[in-house]
Amino acid sequence: MDKGSLLPFEGLHLDYNQDGWGTIELKSHLGGGAYGDVFHGVDGSKGDVTVKIIRNVDSDLLEYRVKNECNVDLPSEHIVPVVSSQKWNPTTWVILFEYVKADSLDKIIEEQGAFDVSDLKHYMTHLIMALHTAHGANIIHRDIKPGNILISGHIRGSPGVLKLIDFGVSKFRAGESMTISDVPVGTIPYMCPDVYARGGKEASFAADTFSFGVTIAEMLLGKHPWWEDYGGILEVFKAQKDKGQDWMLPDASVPSDGKDIWDLACNCTRFEAKDRPRQWNDIANQVGLDLGLEHVGEREFTGEVILTNESGANMGGLTLVVLGDGDSKILGREKISYNNKRISRQHITLMREGDKLIIVDMGSKNGTWLDGEKLEPETPKEAHDGSNLRLEDVFIKLEYR
């Protein structure tokens, strides 16, 4: 329903009237940008809520991204949840989030400088748990940075609670291509070189790992590790390469008890995505955090893999593929989703090379994604136990037997 134009301001009474929310007064402006504004709102009967008003949603791509944010439902106490959303008019959306009285991490760094190491590890635990949950649901955040992190109740030496925000219009579900947009996705000072080189249009889960590394380095130093002192991505990339280093962080003086955090940040910001740590549990372990998070790819491939359809007309369907060493099998529409003509008849090849499962896109018309990364046609890519495949709009979980 078109509710007409919406020009938000402090003191406006918003007649929301959906999902138990009635009239919401916009009490204070929390922030904003090119796409919209965020307010602290109060409903007379339900209480506090964060109101995000997104405007200029004037393309199918932007609307798709907004719907993604509305549909993010991740079971983590360290991710701020959506509580309701509605399309206000043809180009405006209103999203309600759980209200969190907190300061953004970038504000805390600006006002207080570097974090104590013990406090930093406390907050690293929360951020790792949030990203583990997101990646486990096949979602890439794409814009990890201090401005998208809230901390409530922070006192130096007595840390509070960290929550990740903004799975917004410049982010997308893993496997969605950005090639139809000319607008870079993410924030350049936190963007890895391989994503920057592609104009910020595509990324895998390793992009979040990189941005996580930059963020924890900034918390340790009290400032961005290179942006203010060394210049942009390409300048730092070249300088580090010239020094024979394969990570983005220039040399810096860090507290002795924070050296393990600095080493982890360097590992997370390696130039090549394949060289960055893959598992969040391994990342936690590198700084002595024992979180017991579930791993992907722990089992060795012995020739049998179950493909479980997690979406589409064949949701819940199982396909068992058995491969001897050197064997291969072609899968397409008939096995994956028989009535989905956007999946090619010969879409992917599964191959066994010793204890490795290899996936190859066979030049399919609508593409294949493995763990959030789009596969180049006819280019082999290793899968793992627990990997996520995406063929057009069908998501498939791989499980080794």
N, C-alpha and C positions, 0 to 999 in steps of 0.2 A: 504494500500500500504506500502511495506517495503522500508523505506528510508535509510536503512543501519545503521551502528553503530553510536552512539551519545555519544561523550565524551565532555561534556560541560565545558567551561572555560570562564572567563571574556574576552570580546572582540570577542567571537564567533558570526558570523552572521548565524542565524538560519532561513533557508528557510521554514517558516511555511506554508504560502500560503493556508489559509482556513478562511472562515467566515469573509472575508474582511481584515484579517491580512496578511501581506506579509513577508518581511524579517525583522526579529527581532534581534537587536544587544543585546547581554547579557552584560549589562553595569557593574553590580556589583553583587557579591555573597552575598545573604542575610542570608543563612543558609543551613543546610543539615543534613543528617543522613544516616542510613543504607540503606534506600530505595531510596534516591535521593537527589536532590539539588534544591534550590529556588534562582532565580535571579531577579533583577530589569532589565527589558528589555525595549527597545525603538524601536517602529516601525516608520519609517520615515514619514509616512502619518497619522497614527492613534495615535501616542504618547506613553505614558508610559503604561506598563503592567507588572504584576508579572508572571514570568514563572516558573512553577514547573515541573521538569523533574524526573519522577519516573522510576527507573530501577529495574531489577531483578523481574519483574512481570512474574513469571515462573510457576504459578499454577492457576487453575480455580478459587480458592477462592480469591487469590490476585487480579486477573483480575476483579472479581465481585465487590470487594471492591473499586477498582479504578473507575469502571464504576459508582458505587454509588456516589463517590465524584464528578465525572463529571456531574451527573444528579441532584445534589442538587440545587434546584432553590427555595430559600426561600425569600419571600417578606419582608425583614427587612433591614433597614438602618444600623443595627448593626451586620450584617453578610456579610463578603466579598464574592461577587458573582463570580461564574465561568462565563467567557465570551466565551470560546471556549475550545475544547479538541480534541486530535487525537492520535491514536495509531501509533507511529513512526516506530517501528519494532516489531517483535514477543514478546519481553520482555521489551519494553520501551514505556512509555506514556508521552505526553506533555500536561499539563493543563495550560490554561491562566486564570488569575484572574484579577479583577479590581485592579489597583495599588493604594496602600495606603501608603503615606509617614508617617511613624509612628515608634514608638519604642514598643518592646514587653513589657508586664507588668512585666515579671521577670527581665528584664534589668532595668526598672524604680525602682523596689523595691531594687535591688542590689545597685543602685547608690544613691537613695534618701531615702530609708528606708520606714517607715510607712506612710500611707496616712493620711491627715487631714480628720476628720469625714465627713465634708460637701462634700469634693471631693469624698470620698469613696461612699457616698450615691448617688452622681451624676452618678458614674460609675456602681454602683449596678443596677440603673435604666436601663442602657443600656444593661447590661448582662442579667438581668431578661427578658427584652423584646426579646432579641435574643433567649434565651432558650424557652420562651413561644412559639415563632414562630416555632422553630424546633420541639418541642414536639407536637404542634398542627398539624404538618405535619407527625407525627408518626416517627420521626427520633430521635434517641438517639445519642448524640455527642460522649460519651464514654471517652473523654479525656480532660475534662475541667481542665485547669491549667493556671498559668500565662504565660507560654511559648506559649500558643495558643490564647492569647488575645493581640490585638494591640491597642495602644492608640496614637492618633494623637493630636498634639497641646497641650500637657499637660504642664501646669504651675501651681505650687502649689498655691492654692487659685483662680485659673482661669482654671478649668478643660476643657479638650477637648472632643474628641469623641472616644468611645470604639467600637471595632469591633471584633467579634469572627471569628477565622479561623480554618482550618484543620479538615474537615469532611473526613479525608483521609483513607489511606489503612488499618489503624488499627481501623477504625470505621465502623459501618454498620447500615443499616436501621432497625428500631425496628422490632423485631420478627425474625431476622436472627440468627440461632444457630451458636455458635463458636465451637461446640464439635468436628468438624472435623479438628480442628487445634490444634497444641501443643503450639502455641505461645500466651502468655497472651496479652490481649488487654487493653490499657490504660497505665497510669504511676503510679507506685506503691505508691509513697507518697500521691497521691490524690485518691487512690482506696479504696472503702469501704470494711470492713471486709468480708461481705457476698460474694462480687465478688472475693476478693482475695482468699477466701477459696475454690472457684471453679476454681482456676487457672487463673482468669481474663478472662474466656471464655464466660460468659453469664452475662447479666445485664438488669435491667428494667430502667424506667425513674428515679427511685429513686437513681440510681447510679450517675446521673448528679446532682441531688439535693445535694448529699453528697460532690461531688467534688466542687460544687459551695460554700458550707459551708466552706470547707478547704481554698478555694481561698480567700474568703472575710476575713477570719480570718488572713491569711497571709498578706493581704493588711492592716489590722488594726494593726498587730504586727510589720510588717516590716521584718518578717521571717516566715518560715514554722512553724506551731504551735507545732509540735513535732519531726519532722524528725531529726533536728540537735541536739536537747537536750535530747530526750527521747528514740530514737531508732526506730525500725520498727513497722509495723502495729500490729503484734501479741504481742509485748512487751507492747505497749501502751494499746491495747485492754485488756490485762490481768490486767495491773495496774489500769485502770479505773474501771474494774469490781470489783477488790479487794476493791476499795474505795466506792463501791455501786453506781457508776455512770453508766448511760447507753448511754453515748455519747463519742466521740473520743477525744475531745479537753481537754488536761490537763489544770489545773488552770493557769491563767495568769493575769498579771496586764494590764488593759486596761483603756483608758481615760474614765472619767465619762460620757461624752456625746456619747461614743461609746458602752455603756453597752448593748443597745438594739441590736446592730449589733452582739456583742459577743453571746448574748442569742440566736439570730437567728442562728448563726453559730453552736452553740451546738445542737439546734433542728434539723438542717439539717444533722448533723453527728451522729445521733442516730444509735446504732448498728443495730436495726431491721428496714428494709426498710418500713414496715407498720407504724412505729412510726414517720417517717419524714414527714414534711408538703408536701401535694400533689399538691396544686394549687399555681402557681406563683403569682397570685393576693394576696393570703393569705400571701405568703412570703414577698411580697412588703409591705403589710399592717403592718406586725410585726415591721417594722422600720419606719413607718409613711409615706410610699410612696403610694400615691393614683393613681394607674395607670389604673384602670378600665378594667383590662384584663378579657377576657372571661373565665369562669369557666367550668370545666367538672364535671358532677354529681350533679348539683344543684337541679334537679327535683327529687321528690320522685317517686319511682316505684309504679304504681297503677295497673299493670297487662298487659299493652299494650306496646310493643316495636316494632319499625320499624328497620329492618335490610336493609341497603343500600349497595349494592355491588359497591365498588369504583375501582375495577380492574377486569380483567378477561373477559371471553366471555360474561358474564351476567352483564357487567358494567352498572350501572344505575338501575339495577333491584331492586325492593322493595319487602320485605317479612314482613308481619304483623303477629306477634305472640301475641296471647291473652292467658293469664294465670290467673286462679283463685288461691287463696291462697292454697299452697300445690300442685298445678298442675305442670306438667312437659311436655316438648315437645322435641322430638328428631329431629335434623336436619342433613342432609347429602347432598350428591352430587345432588340429584334430586331437592332440593329446592335452593341450593346455586349456583351451577354451573354444570348444567346437563351433560356437555361433558368433565368435568375435572376428569379423573380417579384417580388422585392423592389425591382427596378428598374422604374419606370413605363414604360408603352408610349410615352408622350411625356414624357420626363424633363427634357431640356435643349434649349435653342435656342442655336445658334452663329450669330452675326451679324457681318458686316463693316461697320465704319464707317471708311472711309478706310484708314489703315494700322494700325487697331486690330481685334483679335479680341475680341468681347464674348460672355460666357457668361450665360445667363439660366436659372434654375431655373423650371420650368413648374408649380410647385405640386406637385412629386413627393411621394409618400407618405413616403419615407424620407430625403429631403434630398440636397443636393449641397454639396461642399466644394471650394473653389479655393484652392490653396496654404495649406491648413490653416484657412481661414476659411469658416464655414458661410454659404452664400448665402441671403439672404432671397428668398422666392418672388416671381417677376416683377420682381426688381430687377437691372438690368444690372450686370455686373462685368467689368473688363478682364482678359484673360489675357495671358500673355507666352510667348515661345519658351522651352520648358523647364518651363512651369508644370505643376503636378500637380493632377489632378482626382480626386475620390473620389465615386463613386455607390454608396451602400450599402457593400458590402464589396469593390468593384472599384476599383482604383487605375489611373489612366490618365495617361500622359505625353503632353504636347503638344509637337510639334516642327514648326516652320515650314519650309516648302520654298521 
